[in-house]
Amino acid sequence: MSNYWNLLCRTCEHVCPFGWNRGGDQIKQLIPHLQLLADCAVQLEPVRDILDYHLNWKIEFPTDLVEFARIHHAHDLIPIDEYGVLYAACGTGYSCGCCRTRLSCKKPNGHDGDHGPDEPNRLCVGGRDSDHGEKQ
């Protein structure tokens, strides 16, 4: 079964759309190198045509990834799958005690206790509170 992964900036709540099938592990390994990726894209831009023409070395940096890396490289980043499950998170489904919305557990794999939010008495205001008491 496919499972597509993206990169979430938890600082800004912005997602870089990788769409990498089963790519959570690879995206996690890429995170420490995002600054280097952004710097390389900027530094190599003036010589891209020379490298391509004379060395047949075509360099293509995805614009959205480079821009994301430039802005968010020092932020709190984590892979997130197409279902909203964070990398290394439990991911078990449960229902919000207030509005019965189906959610995925964002606690670490193998956690103790239930799969609900860390603040079990917090009301979600009828489903309008997007995090339902959970910090991503």
C-alpha positions as CSV (number, residue, x, y, z in Angstrom):
1,M,0.0,0.0,0.0
2,S,1.3,3.4,-0.9
3,N,1.9,6.1,1.8
4,Y,3.2,9.5,0.6
5,W,5.4,11.7,2.8
6,N,6.0,15.4,2.9
7,L,8.0,17.7,5.1
8,L,6.2,19.7,7.8
9,C,7.7,22.9,9.5
10,R,6.1,22.8,12.9
11,T,7.4,26.3,13.6
12,C,5.4,27.8,10.8
13,E,2.9,25.0,10.1
14,H,4.0,25.0,6.4
15,V,4.3,21.8,4.4
16,C,6.8,21.1,1.6
17,P,5.0,18.8,-0.8
18,F,7.5,16.0,-1.5
19,G,4.9,13.3,-2.2
20,W,7.6,10.7,-1.7
21,N,6.0,7.2,-1.5
22,R,7.2,5.5,1.7
23,G,9.8,8.3,2.0
24,G,9.6,9.1,5.7
25,D,13.0,7.7,6.5
26,Q,14.7,9.5,3.5
27,I,13.1,12.8,4.3
28,K,14.2,12.5,7.9
29,Q,17.8,11.9,6.7
30,L,17.5,15.0,4.4
31,I,16.5,17.4,7.2
32,P,20.0,18.1,8.5
33,H,21.2,18.9,5.0
34,L,18.6,21.4,4.0
35,Q,20.8,24.5,4.5
36,L,23.5,22.8,2.3
37,L,20.9,22.1,-0.4
38,A,19.7,25.7,-0.4
39,D,23.2,27.1,-0.5
40,C,24.2,24.7,-3.3
41,A,21.3,25.8,-5.4
42,V,22.2,29.5,-5.0
43,Q,25.9,29.0,-5.6
44,L,25.6,26.7,-8.6
45,E,22.9,28.8,-10.4
46,P,25.5,31.0,-12.3
47,V,27.3,28.0,-13.7
48,R,24.4,25.6,-14.4
49,D,24.4,26.2,-18.2
50,I,28.2,25.8,-18.4
51,L,28.1,22.5,-16.5
52,D,25.2,21.3,-18.7
53,Y,26.8,22.3,-22.0
54,H,30.4,21.3,-21.4
55,L,30.1,18.4,-19.0
56,N,26.7,17.2,-19.7
57,W,26.0,17.6,-16.0
58,K,22.4,18.7,-15.7
59,I,21.6,20.2,-12.3
60,E,17.9,20.6,-11.4
61,F,16.9,21.8,-8.0
62,P,13.2,21.7,-7.3
63,T,12.2,25.3,-6.7
64,D,9.7,24.6,-4.0
65,L,12.2,22.5,-2.0
66,V,15.0,25.0,-2.4
67,E,12.7,27.9,-1.2
68,F,11.4,25.8,1.7
69,A,14.9,24.8,2.7
70,R,16.1,28.5,2.5
71,I,13.3,29.7,4.8
72,H,12.7,26.8,7.2
73,H,16.1,25.0,7.5
74,A,16.6,26.1,11.1
75,H,13.0,25.4,12.2
76,D,11.4,22.4,13.8
77,L,11.0,20.0,10.9
78,I,9.5,16.6,10.7
79,P,8.2,14.3,8.0
80,I,4.4,13.9,7.8
81,D,2.5,11.4,5.8
82,E,-0.6,12.1,3.6
83,Y,-2.8,11.1,6.5
84,G,-1.3,13.6,8.9
85,V,0.7,11.1,10.9
86,L,4.1,12.5,12.0
87,Y,7.3,10.5,11.5
88,A,7.9,8.1,14.4
89,A,4.4,8.9,15.8
90,C,2.1,6.2,17.1
91,G,-0.5,6.9,14.4
92,T,-3.3,4.8,16.0
93,G,-6.7,6.2,15.2
94,Y,-9.0,7.4,18.0
95,S,-12.1,9.6,18.3
96,C,-12.1,13.0,19.9
97,G,-14.0,12.8,23.2
98,C,-15.8,16.0,22.5
99,C,-16.9,16.0,18.8
100,R,-16.1,12.3,17.9
101,T,-13.8,13.4,15.0
102,R,-11.4,10.6,14.0
103,L,-7.8,11.6,14.7
104,S,-4.4,10.0,14.6
105,C,-2.3,9.7,17.8
106,K,0.7,12.0,17.6
107,K,2.4,10.6,20.6
108,P,5.7,8.7,20.1
109,N,5.6,5.1,19.0
110,G,5.4,2.8,22.0
111,H,4.0,5.5,24.3
112,D,2.3,4.7,27.6
113,G,-1.4,5.4,28.2
114,D,-4.2,6.1,25.8
115,H,-4.0,7.5,22.3
116,G,-5.8,10.8,23.1
117,P,-4.4,14.3,23.5
118,D,-1.9,15.1,26.3
119,E,-4.6,17.3,27.9
120,P,-7.6,15.0,28.1
121,N,-10.0,17.5,29.7
122,R,-9.5,20.1,27.0
123,L,-12.6,20.7,24.9
124,C,-12.2,21.0,21.1
125,V,-15.0,23.5,20.8
126,G,-17.2,21.3,18.7
127,G,-14.5,20.2,16.2
128,R,-13.3,23.7,15.4
129,D,-10.1,23.4,17.3
130,S,-7.8,21.9,14.6
131,D,-5.3,20.4,17.0
132,H,-7.9,18.9,19.4
133,G,-5.5,19.6,22.2
134,E,-2.5,17.9,20.6
135,K,0.7,19.6,19.9
136,Q,2.2,18.4,16.6
